Amino acid sequence: MDVEVKDQREKSGRSAVQEMTAWDEWARAVAERRGADAGLALLASGVSDWQQWAGQARSQGLASAIWQAACQAGVQQIFPPEVAAWLESEAIAHSRLKQDVREAAAAAGRVLDGARLDWMLLGLPRSADLLLGCGEVAGVAHLLIRQQDLGAALSALEDDGWSPASGGMLVREAHRVCLRSGLPGDLSLQDMEWLWERPAELDLGRYRVKTPGGAQMAVICALRAFYEHQCRPAGCLLDIALAVSSLDRRAQREIQTIAHRAGVLPEVLLALRIAELRQGVRLAGGGEDLTCERGSLRFRLAIRALEGGEAQRAAHRLLTASDGSARDAVLESLLARRGRGGPGALQVLGAMIKMFLPSPLERKLRAGGNSERAAKAGQQKDI
Protein backbone atom coordinates (compact mmCIF):
# COMPACT_ATOMS: atom_id res chain seq x y z
CA MET A 1 0.00 0.00 0.00
CA ASP A 2 1.38 3.38 -0.96
CA VAL A 3 1.33 6.08 1.69
CA GLU A 4 -0.46 8.43 -0.67
CA VAL A 5 -4.19 8.80 -0.04
CA LYS A 6 -6.30 6.49 -2.17
CA ASP A 7 -9.45 8.53 -2.36
CA GLN A 8 -11.35 10.82 -4.66
CA ARG A 9 -10.48 14.48 -4.95
CA GLU A 10 -12.52 17.62 -5.01
CA LYS A 11 -11.95 20.29 -7.63
CA SER A 12 -9.76 22.13 -5.12
CA GLY A 13 -7.40 19.15 -4.99
CA ARG A 14 -8.28 18.27 -1.37
CA SER A 15 -9.52 14.85 -0.39
CA ALA A 16 -13.31 14.70 -0.28
CA VAL A 17 -14.22 14.97 3.39
CA GLN A 18 -16.17 11.69 3.52
CA GLU A 19 -13.64 9.57 1.61
CA MET A 20 -11.33 7.19 3.46
CA THR A 21 -7.60 7.86 3.22
CA ALA A 22 -4.56 5.76 4.01
CA TRP A 23 -4.29 7.68 7.28
CA ASP A 24 -7.76 6.63 8.31
CA GLU A 25 -6.54 3.04 8.01
CA TRP A 26 -3.65 3.86 10.36
CA ALA A 27 -6.11 5.48 12.76
CA ARG A 28 -8.36 2.40 12.62
CA ALA A 29 -5.38 0.19 13.45
CA VAL A 30 -4.50 2.46 16.40
CA ALA A 31 -8.04 2.27 17.78
CA GLU A 32 -8.36 -1.51 17.39
CA ARG A 33 -8.51 -3.39 20.68
CA ARG A 34 -7.51 -6.68 19.11
CA GLY A 35 -5.30 -7.42 16.17
CA ALA A 36 -3.55 -4.04 16.26
CA ASP A 37 -0.16 -5.72 15.84
CA ALA A 38 -1.14 -7.36 12.55
CA GLY A 39 -2.91 -4.24 11.29
CA LEU A 40 0.01 -1.93 12.01
CA ALA A 41 2.52 -4.38 10.53
CA LEU A 42 0.48 -4.73 7.34
CA LEU A 43 0.25 -0.98 6.90
CA ALA A 44 3.96 -0.49 7.56
CA SER A 45 4.88 -3.13 5.01
CA GLY A 46 3.32 -1.00 2.27
CA VAL A 47 5.23 2.22 2.99
CA SER A 48 7.87 2.98 0.37
CA ASP A 49 8.99 6.47 1.43
CA TRP A 50 9.39 6.75 5.20
CA GLN A 51 10.49 10.37 5.12
CA GLN A 52 7.29 11.38 3.36
CA TRP A 53 5.33 9.09 5.68
CA ALA A 54 6.74 10.85 8.76
CA GLY A 55 5.82 14.29 7.45
CA GLN A 56 2.27 13.21 6.70
CA ALA A 57 1.90 11.40 10.04
CA ARG A 58 2.70 14.67 11.79
CA SER A 59 0.32 16.70 9.61
CA GLN A 60 -2.47 14.22 10.42
CA GLY A 61 -1.80 14.40 14.18
CA LEU A 62 -1.15 10.64 14.37
CA ALA A 63 2.57 10.27 15.11
CA SER A 64 2.25 9.95 18.89
CA ALA A 65 -0.83 7.69 18.71
CA ILE A 66 0.82 5.35 16.20
CA TRP A 67 3.92 4.93 18.37
CA GLN A 68 1.91 4.32 21.54
CA ALA A 69 -0.21 1.71 19.74
CA ALA A 70 2.91 0.04 18.34
CA CYS A 71 4.46 -0.12 21.82
CA GLN A 72 1.30 -1.57 23.34
CA ALA A 73 1.17 -4.19 20.58
CA GLY A 74 4.92 -4.87 20.86
CA VAL A 75 5.65 -4.18 17.19
CA GLN A 76 8.05 -1.23 17.36
CA GLN A 77 10.38 -3.12 15.03
CA ILE A 78 8.04 -2.57 12.05
CA PHE A 79 9.52 0.93 11.70
CA PRO A 80 13.04 1.74 10.45
CA PRO A 81 15.33 2.76 13.37
CA GLU A 82 15.39 6.46 12.48
CA VAL A 83 11.60 6.56 12.09
CA ALA A 84 11.11 4.69 15.37
CA ALA A 85 13.35 7.23 17.13
CA TRP A 86 11.36 10.11 15.65
CA LEU A 87 8.01 8.55 16.59
CA GLU A 88 9.24 8.01 20.13
CA SER A 89 10.30 11.66 20.37
CA GLU A 90 6.83 12.73 19.19
CA ALA A 91 5.20 10.52 21.81
CA ILE A 92 7.49 11.94 24.51
CA ALA A 93 6.60 15.49 23.44
CA HIS A 94 2.90 14.58 23.68
CA SER A 95 3.43 13.16 27.17
CA ARG A 96 5.18 16.36 28.22
CA LEU A 97 2.26 18.44 26.96
CA LYS A 98 -0.10 16.30 29.03
CA GLN A 99 2.13 16.75 32.07
CA ASP A 100 2.25 20.52 31.51
CA VAL A 101 -1.55 20.61 31.51
CA ARG A 102 -1.75 18.42 34.63
CA GLU A 103 0.69 20.62 36.56
CA ALA A 104 -0.94 23.88 35.46
CA ALA A 105 -4.42 22.58 36.31
CA ALA A 106 -3.26 21.38 39.73
CA ALA A 107 -1.57 24.70 40.53
CA ALA A 108 -4.56 26.81 39.48
CA GLY A 109 -7.13 24.33 40.73
CA ARG A 110 -5.92 24.47 44.32
CA VAL A 111 -6.35 28.25 44.23
CA LEU A 112 -9.89 27.91 42.89
CA ASP A 113 -10.68 25.25 45.47
CA GLY A 114 -9.46 27.63 48.18
CA ALA A 115 -11.82 30.27 46.84
CA ARG A 116 -14.67 27.67 46.94
CA LEU A 117 -15.30 27.94 43.21
CA ASP A 118 -16.61 25.07 41.10
CA TRP A 119 -14.38 24.27 38.12
CA MET A 120 -13.51 21.50 35.68
CA LEU A 121 -10.52 20.60 33.51
CA LEU A 122 -11.57 20.31 29.85
CA GLY A 123 -9.40 17.26 29.24
CA LEU A 124 -5.77 16.56 28.32
CA PRO A 125 -4.16 17.14 24.89
CA ARG A 126 -5.44 14.71 22.26
CA SER A 127 -4.41 13.91 18.69
CA ALA A 128 -6.19 16.99 17.33
CA ASP A 129 -4.03 19.15 19.61
CA LEU A 130 -0.93 17.84 17.84
CA LEU A 131 -2.01 19.04 14.40
CA LEU A 132 0.12 21.70 12.74
CA GLY A 133 -0.73 25.14 14.10
CA CYS A 134 -2.03 23.87 17.44
CA GLY A 135 1.31 23.48 19.23
CA GLU A 136 1.34 26.90 20.92
CA VAL A 137 -1.85 26.23 22.89
CA ALA A 138 -1.60 22.45 23.30
CA GLY A 139 0.10 22.78 26.69
CA VAL A 140 -2.50 25.19 28.11
CA ALA A 141 -4.89 23.91 30.77
CA HIS A 142 -8.43 24.94 29.81
CA LEU A 143 -10.48 25.33 32.98
CA LEU A 144 -14.26 25.47 32.78
CA ILE A 145 -15.79 28.03 35.15
CA ARG A 146 -19.43 29.01 35.43
CA GLN A 147 -20.11 32.38 33.82
CA GLN A 148 -21.10 34.02 37.12
CA ASP A 149 -17.85 32.85 38.75
CA LEU A 150 -15.39 34.04 36.09
CA GLY A 151 -14.67 37.36 37.79
CA ALA A 152 -14.05 35.76 41.18
CA ALA A 153 -11.84 33.06 39.62
CA LEU A 154 -9.74 35.65 37.79
CA SER A 155 -9.30 37.71 40.95
CA ALA A 156 -8.31 34.67 43.01
CA LEU A 157 -5.65 33.61 40.50
CA GLU A 158 -4.26 37.11 40.07
CA ASP A 159 -3.99 37.44 43.86
CA ASP A 160 -2.00 34.19 43.81
CA GLY A 161 0.53 35.58 41.33
CA TRP A 162 -0.98 34.56 37.99
CA SER A 163 -0.51 37.24 35.31
CA PRO A 164 -2.67 37.93 32.22
CA ALA A 165 -1.03 37.00 28.91
CA SER A 166 -1.96 37.06 25.23
CA GLY A 167 -4.79 34.88 24.01
CA GLY A 168 -6.75 35.22 27.24
CA MET A 169 -4.26 33.07 29.15
CA LEU A 170 -3.04 33.39 32.72
CA VAL A 171 0.62 32.57 33.37
CA ARG A 172 2.60 31.78 36.49
CA GLU A 173 6.16 30.55 36.05
CA ALA A 174 5.92 27.76 33.43
CA HIS A 175 2.20 27.14 34.00
CA ARG A 176 -0.46 28.39 31.57
CA VAL A 177 -4.21 28.24 32.06
CA CYS A 178 -7.23 29.67 30.28
CA LEU A 179 -10.51 30.27 32.10
CA ARG A 180 -13.58 29.46 30.02
CA SER A 181 -17.31 29.54 30.57
CA GLY A 182 -17.79 27.45 27.41
CA LEU A 183 -15.82 25.44 24.88
CA PRO A 184 -12.67 26.68 23.11
CA GLY A 185 -13.39 28.39 19.82
CA ASP A 186 -16.20 30.57 21.24
CA LEU A 187 -18.88 28.25 19.91
CA SER A 188 -22.39 29.64 20.03
CA LEU A 189 -24.32 27.00 22.00
CA GLN A 190 -27.87 27.24 23.29
CA ASP A 191 -27.10 25.40 26.52
CA MET A 192 -23.82 24.85 28.39
CA GLU A 193 -25.11 23.12 31.51
CA TRP A 194 -24.58 19.66 29.92
CA LEU A 195 -20.83 20.09 30.36
CA TRP A 196 -21.27 19.93 34.13
CA GLU A 197 -23.53 16.87 34.24
CA ARG A 198 -22.20 13.47 35.36
CA PRO A 199 -18.52 14.50 35.32
CA ALA A 200 -15.65 12.05 35.35
CA GLU A 201 -12.53 12.34 37.49
CA LEU A 202 -8.91 12.73 36.46
CA ASP A 203 -6.01 11.89 38.76
CA LEU A 204 -3.38 14.63 38.70
CA GLY A 205 -1.17 12.85 41.22
CA ARG A 206 -2.76 12.65 44.67
CA TYR A 207 -5.18 15.34 43.49
CA ARG A 208 -8.35 14.33 41.68
CA VAL A 209 -10.23 16.88 39.60
CA LYS A 210 -13.44 16.89 37.61
CA THR A 211 -13.41 16.53 33.84
CA PRO A 212 -16.26 16.08 31.32
CA GLY A 213 -17.96 12.68 31.35
CA GLY A 214 -17.73 10.17 28.52
CA ALA A 215 -20.71 11.35 26.47
CA GLN A 216 -19.79 14.98 27.04
CA MET A 217 -16.22 14.36 25.85
CA ALA A 218 -17.49 12.63 22.71
CA VAL A 219 -19.58 15.72 21.91
CA ILE A 220 -16.59 17.98 22.53
CA CYS A 221 -14.42 15.90 20.18
CA ALA A 222 -17.12 15.95 17.51
CA LEU A 223 -17.54 19.73 17.77
CA ARG A 224 -13.80 20.30 17.59
CA ALA A 225 -13.53 18.03 14.56
CA PHE A 226 -16.32 19.93 12.81
CA TYR A 227 -15.59 23.54 13.72
CA GLU A 228 -11.80 23.56 14.01
CA HIS A 229 -10.74 20.96 11.42
CA GLN A 230 -13.74 20.44 9.11
CA CYS A 231 -13.44 16.69 9.87
CA ARG A 232 -10.47 16.34 7.50
CA PRO A 233 -7.35 15.25 9.48
CA ALA A 234 -7.49 11.63 10.58
CA GLY A 235 -6.32 12.64 14.05
CA CYS A 236 -9.49 14.55 14.94
CA LEU A 237 -11.62 11.57 13.86
CA LEU A 238 -9.43 9.24 15.93
CA ASP A 239 -10.25 11.42 18.95
CA ILE A 240 -13.94 10.75 18.30
CA ALA A 241 -13.28 7.02 17.98
CA LEU A 242 -11.39 6.85 21.27
CA ALA A 243 -13.94 9.04 23.06
CA VAL A 244 -16.83 6.72 22.22
CA SER A 245 -14.91 3.44 22.52
CA SER A 246 -16.05 2.78 26.10
CA LEU A 247 -19.62 4.09 25.82
CA ASP A 248 -22.59 1.77 26.06
CA ARG A 249 -25.75 2.24 23.99
CA ARG A 250 -27.39 4.42 26.64
CA ALA A 251 -24.42 6.77 26.65
CA GLN A 252 -24.41 6.80 22.86
CA ARG A 253 -27.98 8.02 22.88
CA GLU A 254 -27.00 10.63 25.45
CA ILE A 255 -24.58 12.13 22.90
CA GLN A 256 -27.47 13.00 20.64
CA THR A 257 -29.54 14.36 23.53
CA ILE A 258 -26.68 16.65 24.54
CA ALA A 259 -26.12 17.83 20.97
CA HIS A 260 -29.83 18.62 20.64
CA ARG A 261 -29.82 20.62 23.88
CA ALA A 262 -26.75 22.55 22.76
CA GLY A 263 -28.35 23.34 19.39
CA VAL A 264 -25.64 21.60 17.35
CA LEU A 265 -27.25 18.27 16.51
CA PRO A 266 -26.58 18.39 12.72
CA GLU A 267 -22.93 19.32 13.26
CA VAL A 268 -22.34 16.56 15.81
CA LEU A 269 -24.18 13.94 13.74
CA LEU A 270 -22.19 14.90 10.64
CA ALA A 271 -18.88 14.54 12.50
CA LEU A 272 -19.99 11.13 13.78
CA ARG A 273 -21.16 10.10 10.31
CA ILE A 274 -17.83 11.02 8.73
CA ALA A 275 -15.98 9.18 11.50
CA GLU A 276 -18.14 6.15 10.66
CA LEU A 277 -17.50 6.35 6.92
CA ARG A 278 -13.76 6.85 7.23
CA GLN A 279 -12.77 5.00 10.39
CA GLY A 280 -15.64 2.61 11.04
CA VAL A 281 -16.86 4.27 14.24
CA ARG A 282 -20.58 3.75 14.67
CA LEU A 283 -22.94 4.99 17.34
CA ALA A 284 -26.26 3.29 17.90
CA GLY A 285 -28.76 4.92 15.57
CA GLY A 286 -26.27 7.53 14.35
CA GLY A 287 -26.78 6.93 10.63
CA GLU A 288 -30.53 6.61 11.00
CA ASP A 289 -30.77 9.88 12.91
CA LEU A 290 -28.67 11.62 10.29
CA THR A 291 -31.08 10.39 7.61
CA CYS A 292 -33.93 11.84 9.68
CA GLU A 293 -32.35 15.26 9.18
CA ARG A 294 -33.41 15.09 5.51
CA GLY A 295 -34.74 18.47 4.43
CA SER A 296 -33.23 20.28 7.41
CA LEU A 297 -31.82 23.66 6.44
CA ARG A 298 -29.39 23.52 9.38
CA PHE A 299 -28.12 20.19 8.06
CA ARG A 300 -27.53 21.69 4.62
CA LEU A 301 -25.69 24.68 6.13
CA ALA A 302 -23.44 22.31 8.08
CA ILE A 303 -22.69 20.29 4.93
CA ARG A 304 -21.65 23.42 3.05
CA ALA A 305 -19.43 24.52 5.94
CA LEU A 306 -17.64 21.17 5.84
CA GLU A 307 -16.95 21.10 2.12
CA GLY A 308 -16.32 24.83 1.64
CA GLY A 309 -13.66 27.33 2.66
CA GLU A 310 -13.48 30.08 5.23
CA ALA A 311 -16.31 32.07 3.63
CA GLN A 312 -18.66 29.08 3.91
CA ARG A 313 -17.64 28.46 7.51
CA ALA A 314 -18.22 32.11 8.40
CA ALA A 315 -21.62 32.03 6.69
CA HIS A 316 -22.53 28.91 8.68
CA ARG A 317 -21.52 30.56 11.96
CA LEU A 318 -23.51 33.71 11.10
CA LEU A 319 -26.64 31.84 10.06
CA THR A 320 -26.62 29.47 13.05
CA ALA A 321 -25.57 31.91 15.80
CA SER A 322 -27.74 31.41 18.87
CA ASP A 323 -28.02 35.14 19.67
CA GLY A 324 -27.00 38.60 18.55
CA SER A 325 -23.84 38.71 20.64
CA ALA A 326 -22.56 35.50 19.06
CA ARG A 327 -23.32 36.88 15.61
CA ASP A 328 -21.50 40.11 16.48
CA ALA A 329 -18.46 38.10 17.55
CA VAL A 330 -18.33 36.36 14.16
CA LEU A 331 -18.61 39.70 12.37
CA GLU A 332 -15.83 41.21 14.51
CA SER A 333 -13.60 38.26 13.68
CA LEU A 334 -14.26 38.72 9.97
CA LEU A 335 -13.52 42.44 10.16
CA ALA A 336 -10.27 41.73 12.04
CA ARG A 337 -9.14 39.41 9.26
CA ARG A 338 -10.18 41.75 6.45
CA GLY A 339 -7.18 42.45 4.26
CA ARG A 340 -5.17 39.67 5.89
CA GLY A 341 -6.44 36.74 3.87
CA GLY A 342 -9.89 36.58 5.38
CA PRO A 343 -13.04 36.48 3.22
CA GLY A 344 -14.67 39.73 2.19
CA ALA A 345 -18.31 40.70 2.56
CA LEU A 346 -19.17 39.69 -1.01
CA GLN A 347 -17.53 36.28 -0.53
CA VAL A 348 -19.52 35.63 2.64
CA LEU A 349 -22.74 36.84 0.99
CA GLY A 350 -22.13 34.54 -1.98
CA ALA A 351 -21.46 31.66 0.39
CA MET A 352 -24.74 32.34 2.19
CA ILE A 353 -26.70 32.13 -1.06
CA LYS A 354 -24.91 28.95 -2.10
CA MET A 355 -25.55 27.30 1.26
CA PHE A 356 -29.27 27.04 0.55
CA LEU A 357 -28.63 24.76 -2.44
CA PRO A 358 -28.13 20.97 -2.10
CA SER A 359 -24.66 19.55 -2.71
CA PRO A 360 -23.35 16.15 -3.90
CA LEU A 361 -21.84 15.55 -0.46
CA GLU A 362 -25.29 15.86 1.11
CA ARG A 363 -26.61 13.05 -1.08
CA LYS A 364 -23.58 10.86 -0.39
CA LEU A 365 -23.81 11.19 3.38
CA ARG A 366 -27.52 10.44 3.41
CA ALA A 367 -27.22 7.54 1.02
CA GLY A 368 -24.39 5.89 2.93
CA GLY A 369 -21.39 7.27 1.04
CA ASN A 370 -18.56 4.79 1.03
CA SER A 371 -19.74 2.61 3.92
CA GLU A 372 -19.24 -0.47 1.75
CA ARG A 373 -15.64 0.54 1.22
CA ALA A 374 -15.18 1.07 4.96
CA ALA A 375 -16.57 -2.40 5.60
CA LYS A 376 -14.09 -3.94 3.15
CA ALA A 377 -11.15 -2.11 4.75
CA GLY A 378 -11.86 -3.85 8.06
CA GLN A 379 -14.71 -5.04 10.20
CA GLN A 380 -16.55 -2.05 11.55
CA LYS A 381 -16.53 -1.51 15.28
CA ASP A 382 -20.09 -1.41 16.53
CA ILE A 383 -19.14 0.39 19.70
QUINORUR-V66993 format. One record per backbone hydrogen bond with DSSP energy under -1.0 kcal/mol. CO is the residue of the C=O (numbers start at 1). NH is the residue of the N-H. E is the energy in kcal/mol with one decimal. If there is no record, write none. Layout:
co:CO nh:NH e:E
co:CO nh:NH e:E
//
This chain:
co:8 nh:16 e:-1.5
co:10 nh:13 e:-1.8
co:14 nh:10 e:-2.9
co:16 nh:19 e:-1.8
co:21 nh:25 e:-1.2
co:22 nh:26 e:-1.5
co:23 nh:27 e:-2.3
co:24 nh:28 e:-2.5
co:25 nh:29 e:-2.1
co:26 nh:30 e:-2.2
co:27 nh:31 e:-2.1
co:28 nh:32 e:-1.1
co:35 nh:39 e:-2.1
co:36 nh:40 e:-2.8
co:37 nh:41 e:-2.1
co:38 nh:42 e:-2.3
co:39 nh:43 e:-2.0
co:40 nh:44 e:-2.5
co:41 nh:45 e:-1.9
co:43 nh:46 e:-1.1
co:44 nh:47 e:-1.5
co:49 nh:53 e:-2.2
co:50 nh:54 e:-2.4
co:51 nh:55 e:-1.8
co:52 nh:56 e:-2.2
co:53 nh:57 e:-2.5
co:54 nh:58 e:-1.9
co:55 nh:59 e:-1.9
co:56 nh:60 e:-1.6
co:57 nh:62 e:-2.4
co:58 nh:61 e:-1.4
co:60 nh:235 e:-1.4
co:62 nh:66 e:-2.8
co:63 nh:67 e:-2.0
co:64 nh:68 e:-2.4
co:65 nh:69 e:-2.3
co:66 nh:70 e:-2.3
co:67 nh:71 e:-2.4
co:68 nh:72 e:-2.3
co:69 nh:73 e:-2.0
co:70 nh:75 e:-2.7
co:75 nh:78 e:-1.8
co:76 nh:79 e:-1.5
co:80 nh:84 e:-2.8
co:81 nh:85 e:-2.3
co:82 nh:86 e:-1.7
co:83 nh:87 e:-2.9
co:84 nh:88 e:-2.4
co:85 nh:89 e:-1.9
co:86 nh:90 e:-2.1
co:87 nh:91 e:-2.3
co:88 nh:92 e:-2.4
co:89 nh:93 e:-2.3
co:90 nh:94 e:-2.0
co:91 nh:95 e:-2.3
co:92 nh:96 e:-2.3
co:93 nh:97 e:-1.9
co:94 nh:98 e:-2.2
co:95 nh:99 e:-2.3
co:96 nh:100 e:-2.6
co:97 nh:101 e:-2.2
co:98 nh:102 e:-2.5
co:99 nh:103 e:-2.7
co:100 nh:104 e:-2.4
co:101 nh:105 e:-2.7
co:102 nh:106 e:-2.4
co:103 nh:107 e:-2.3
co:104 nh:108 e:-2.5
co:105 nh:109 e:-2.8
co:106 nh:110 e:-1.8
co:108 nh:112 e:-2.2
co:109 nh:113 e:-2.8
co:110 nh:114 e:-2.0
co:111 nh:115 e:-1.4
co:112 nh:117 e:-2.4
co:113 nh:116 e:-1.6
co:120 nh:144 e:-3.6
co:121 nh:123 e:-1.4
co:127 nh:130 e:-1.7
co:131 nh:134 e:-2.2
co:137 nh:140 e:-1.6
co:141 nh:178 e:-2.3
co:142 nh:122 e:-2.8
co:143 nh:180 e:-2.9
co:144 nh:120 e:-1.4
co:146 nh:149 e:-2.2
co:147 nh:150 e:-1.1
co:149 nh:153 e:-2.6
co:150 nh:154 e:-2.5
co:151 nh:155 e:-2.2
co:152 nh:156 e:-2.3
co:153 nh:157 e:-2.1
co:154 nh:158 e:-2.4
co:155 nh:159 e:-2.3
co:157 nh:162 e:-2.5
co:158 nh:161 e:-1.5
co:163 nh:171 e:-2.9
co:169 nh:165 e:-2.8
co:170 nh:177 e:-2.4
co:171 nh:163 e:-2.9
co:172 nh:175 e:-2.4
co:175 nh:172 e:-2.0
co:176 nh:141 e:-2.4
co:177 nh:170 e:-2.8
co:178 nh:143 e:-2.6
co:180 nh:145 e:-3.6
co:187 nh:189 e:-1.1
co:192 nh:195 e:-1.6
co:193 nh:196 e:-1.6
co:200 nh:211 e:-2.1
co:202 nh:209 e:-2.5
co:207 nh:204 e:-2.9
co:209 nh:202 e:-2.8
co:210 nh:121 e:-2.7
co:211 nh:200 e:-2.9
co:213 nh:217 e:-2.7
co:214 nh:218 e:-1.9
co:215 nh:219 e:-1.9
co:216 nh:220 e:-2.3
co:217 nh:221 e:-2.6
co:218 nh:222 e:-2.2
co:219 nh:223 e:-2.6
co:220 nh:224 e:-2.5
co:221 nh:225 e:-2.4
co:222 nh:226 e:-2.1
co:223 nh:227 e:-2.9
co:224 nh:228 e:-1.9
co:224 nh:229 e:-1.0
co:225 nh:231 e:-3.1
co:229 nh:232 e:-1.9
co:234 nh:238 e:-2.2
co:235 nh:239 e:-1.8
co:236 nh:240 e:-1.1
co:237 nh:241 e:-2.2
co:238 nh:242 e:-2.7
co:239 nh:243 e:-2.1
co:240 nh:244 e:-1.9
co:244 nh:247 e:-1.6
co:248 nh:252 e:-2.1
co:249 nh:253 e:-2.1
co:250 nh:254 e:-1.6
co:251 nh:255 e:-1.3
co:253 nh:257 e:-1.7
co:254 nh:258 e:-2.8
co:255 nh:259 e:-2.4
co:256 nh:260 e:-2.1
co:257 nh:261 e:-2.3
co:258 nh:262 e:-2.4
co:259 nh:264 e:-2.5
co:262 nh:190 e:-2.3
co:264 nh:268 e:-2.4
co:265 nh:269 e:-2.7
co:266 nh:270 e:-2.2
co:267 nh:271 e:-2.0
co:268 nh:272 e:-2.3
co:269 nh:273 e:-2.5
co:270 nh:274 e:-2.5
co:271 nh:275 e:-2.1
co:272 nh:276 e:-1.8
co:273 nh:277 e:-2.6
co:274 nh:278 e:-2.4
co:275 nh:279 e:-2.1
co:275 nh:281 e:-1.4
co:276 nh:280 e:-1.6
co:280 nh:381 e:-1.0
co:283 nh:286 e:-2.2
co:285 nh:289 e:-2.8
co:286 nh:290 e:-1.9
co:287 nh:291 e:-2.1
co:288 nh:292 e:-1.5
co:290 nh:293 e:-1.4
co:291 nh:294 e:-1.7
co:293 nh:296 e:-2.7
co:296 nh:300 e:-1.8
co:297 nh:301 e:-2.5
co:298 nh:302 e:-2.2
co:299 nh:303 e:-2.2
co:300 nh:304 e:-2.3
co:301 nh:305 e:-2.0
co:302 nh:306 e:-1.8
co:303 nh:307 e:-2.1
co:304 nh:308 e:-1.5
co:309 nh:313 e:-2.1
co:310 nh:314 e:-2.6
co:311 nh:315 e:-2.3
co:312 nh:316 e:-2.3
co:313 nh:317 e:-2.3
co:314 nh:318 e:-2.4
co:315 nh:319 e:-2.6
co:316 nh:320 e:-1.5
co:323 nh:327 e:-1.9
co:324 nh:328 e:-2.5
co:325 nh:329 e:-1.8
co:326 nh:330 e:-1.7
co:327 nh:331 e:-2.1
co:328 nh:332 e:-2.6
co:329 nh:333 e:-2.0
co:330 nh:334 e:-2.1
co:331 nh:335 e:-2.5
co:332 nh:336 e:-2.2
co:333 nh:337 e:-1.4
co:337 nh:340 e:-2.4
co:337 nh:342 e:-1.8
co:344 nh:348 e:-2.2
co:345 nh:349 e:-2.6
co:346 nh:350 e:-2.6
co:347 nh:351 e:-2.2
co:348 nh:352 e:-2.3
co:349 nh:353 e:-2.0
co:350 nh:354 e:-2.2
co:351 nh:355 e:-1.7
co:353 nh:356 e:-1.1
co:354 nh:357 e:-1.7
co:359 nh:363 e:-1.3
co:360 nh:364 e:-2.1
co:361 nh:365 e:-2.6
co:362 nh:366 e:-1.7
co:363 nh:367 e:-2.1
co:364 nh:368 e:-1.2
co:364 nh:369 e:-2.1
co:368 nh:371 e:-1.8
co:370 nh:374 e:-2.1
co:371 nh:375 e:-2.2
co:372 nh:376 e:-1.8
co:373 nh:377 e:-1.8
co:381 nh:383 e:-1.5
//
